[in-house]
Amino acid sequence: MDSIIDLFSNYNRAVIFGKGPTFQNIKKTNNKDLFITINQASNEIEDVDMICLNDYHNIEKIRIDVFKKVKYILIPEYFNINCEISKNYTHLDVKERLKNIFTGQYIVYNRPDMDRNLKFILLPTNTSSCNSACDFICCFLNKFIKKIDFYGVGILGKDKYYHESFPVGFGTYTKSRLVSIRMNIIKVCKKNNVEFVFN
């Protein structure tokens, strides 16, 4: 894992793009920014460095050309199917699905609600893919990355849960779920001394 973490030593800020109403399509102007996209937000951002997803169906919703140019994919050992963890879909299924497409680095994580596999890193929360991306930065990259900017994450826009660029997902984003996502982000950032902004 240390060799993978060293790959991030040139970054000092992360920008995480979710599918919420405050999503913005921002172009990278600083090569020290690590652009992380959540699920289909990957299709909208030009300079994606990392994709994070934990629902298996989202693999089919991300364009192949995006997978071809991205550097990192952050995924769980076991994926969600219909919002529930399934041992039938693992990181190996993703690697097989993308074997002739993605040439970057996989970063596989354990979820706190599953049995621990010591081959993979452990992330502290299991709230959303965005929380997984935030956890990874705060727990493993905080000696390099000191700030995270969030777009399309943790903010409700006049009863809208998704930005107009994205089709509605499973409909599991209620106000209380958004509050939970936001509170988990605040907690892990503060614990690891990482500055954060919800844009």
Secondary structure in CASP SS format (residue, H / E / C, confidence):
PFRMAT SS
TARGET T0000
AUTHOR 0000-0000-0000
METHOD secondary structure of the structure
MODEL  1
M C 1.00
D H 1.00
S H 1.00
I H 1.00
I H 1.00
D H 1.00
L C 1.00
F C 1.00
S C 1.00
N C 1.00
Y C 1.00
N C 1.00
R E 1.00
A E 1.00
V E 1.00
I E 1.00
F E 1.00
G C 1.00
K C 1.00
G C 1.00
P C 1.00
T C 1.00
F C 1.00
Q C 1.00
N C 1.00
I C 1.00
K C 1.00
K C 1.00
T C 1.00
N C 1.00
N C 1.00
K C 1.00
D E 1.00
L E 1.00
F E 1.00
I E 1.00
T E 1.00
I E 1.00
N H 1.00
Q H 1.00
A H 1.00
S H 1.00
N H 1.00
E C 1.00
I C 1.00
E C 1.00
D C 1.00
V C 1.00
D C 1.00
M E 1.00
I E 1.00
C E 1.00
L C 1.00
N C 1.00
D E 1.00
Y H 1.00
H H 1.00
N H 1.00
I H 1.00
E H 1.00
K H 1.00
I C 1.00
R C 1.00
I H 1.00
D H 1.00
V H 1.00
F H 1.00
K H 1.00
K H 1.00
V C 1.00
K C 1.00
Y E 1.00
I E 1.00
L E 1.00
I E 1.00
P E 1.00
E C 1.00
Y E 1.00
F E 1.00
N E 1.00
I E 1.00
N C 1.00
C C 1.00
E E 1.00
I E 1.00
S E 1.00
K E 1.00
N E 1.00
Y E 1.00
T E 1.00
H H 1.00
L H 1.00
D H 1.00
V H 1.00
K H 1.00
E H 1.00
R H 1.00
L C 1.00
K C 1.00
N C 1.00
I C 1.00
F C 1.00
T C 1.00
G C 1.00
Q E 1.00
Y E 1.00
I E 1.00
V E 1.00
Y E 1.00
N E 1.00
R C 1.00
P C 1.00
D C 1.00
M C 1.00
D C 1.00
R C 1.00
N C 1.00
L C 1.00
K C 1.00
F C 1.00
I E 1.00
L E 1.00
L C 1.00
P C 1.00
T C 1.00
N C 1.00
T C 1.00
S C 1.00
S H 1.00
C H 1.00
N H 1.00
S H 1.00
A H 1.00
C H 1.00
D H 1.00
F H 1.00
I H 1.00
C H 1.00
C H 1.00
F H 1.00
L C 1.00
N C 1.00
K C 1.00
F C 1.00
I C 1.00
K C 1.00
K E 1.00
I E 1.00
D E 1.00
F E 1.00
Y E 1.00
G C 1.00
V C 1.00
G C 1.00
I C 1.00
L C 1.00
G E 1.00
K C 1.00
D C 1.00
K E 1.00
Y C 1.00
Y C 1.00
H C 1.00
E C 1.00
S C 1.00
F C 1.00
P C 1.00
V C 1.00
G C 1.00
F C 1.00
G C 1.00
T C 1.00
Y C 1.00
T C 1.00
K H 1.00
S H 1.00
R H 1.00
L H 1.00
V H 1.00
S H 1.00
I H 1.00
R H 1.00
M H 1.00
N H 1.00
I H 1.00
I H 1.00
K H 1.00
V H 1.00
C H 1.00
K H 1.00
K H 1.00
N C 1.00
N C 1.00
V C 1.00
E E 1.00
F E 1.00
V E 1.00
F E 1.00
N C 1.00
END
